[in-house]
């Protein structure tokens, strides 16, 4: 018999991992750049974090991009490779 609970559990795990990655990116940016970003403004796709913020905030982040990516590599075990 098909168990719908097990099927839906798969999607719950996917959503939880996306939330973890978004929160990790926001925490790394806060730690390195001292900028608070709402995790809802971050999307993760194909190992890339896309940040939807004002250009001045994005510029501040990109100036310290290498340090942020190094910290994210440790936190997320290599699941984030780039920031846009």
C-alpha positions in Angstrom: 0.0 0.0 0.0 1.2 3.5 -0.8 2.0 5.5 2.3 1.5 9.2 1.7 3.2 10.2 5.0 6.5 8.7 3.7 6.1 10.5 0.4 5.5 13.9 2.0 8.4 13.4 4.4 10.8 13.6 1.4 9.6 17.1 0.6 9.8 18.1 4.2 13.5 17.2 4.2 14.2 19.1 1.0 12.5 22.3 2.5 14.5 21.9 5.8 17.8 21.6 3.9 17.0 24.8 1.9 16.2 26.7 5.1 19.4 25.5 6.6 21.4 26.7 3.6 19.7 30.1 3.5 20.3 30.6 7.2 23.9 29.5 6.9 24.5 32.1 4.1 22.8 34.8 6.2 24.9 34.0 9.2 28.1 33.9 7.3 27.4 37.3 5.8 26.5 38.7 9.2 29.7 37.3 10.7 32.1 38.5 7.9 30.4 41.7 6.8 28.3 42.7 9.8 25.2 43.0 7.6 21.9 41.5 8.5 20.1 39.8 5.6 16.7 38.2 5.8 17.1 34.5 4.7 13.9 34.9 2.7 15.9 37.2 0.3 18.3 34.3 -0.5 17.6 31.6 -3.0 19.8 28.5 -3.5 20.0 26.8 -6.9 22.8 24.7 -8.4 25.3 25.3 -5.5 24.8 29.1 -6.0 23.3 31.5 -3.5 21.5 34.4 -5.1 20.9 37.5 -2.8 18.1 39.9 -3.6 19.2 43.1 -1.9 20.1 46.7 -2.7 23.2 47.2 -4.8 25.2 48.8 -2.1 24.7 45.8 0.2 25.6 43.4 -2.6 28.8 45.3 -3.3 29.8 45.1 0.4 29.2 41.3 0.3 31.1 40.8 -3.0 34.1 42.7 -1.6 34.4 39.9 1.0 33.1 37.1 -1.1 36.2 34.9 -0.8 36.1 34.9 3.0 32.3 34.3 3.0 32.7 31.3 0.7 35.5 29.9 2.8 33.3 30.1 5.9 30.3 28.6 4.0 32.4 25.7 2.7 33.1 24.7 6.4 29.5 25.3 7.5 27.6 23.6 4.6 30.2 21.0 3.6 30.7 22.4 0.1 27.0 22.8 -0.8 27.5 26.5 -1.6 30.1 27.3 -4.3 29.2 30.8 -5.4 27.3 33.9 -4.4 25.5 36.2 -6.8 
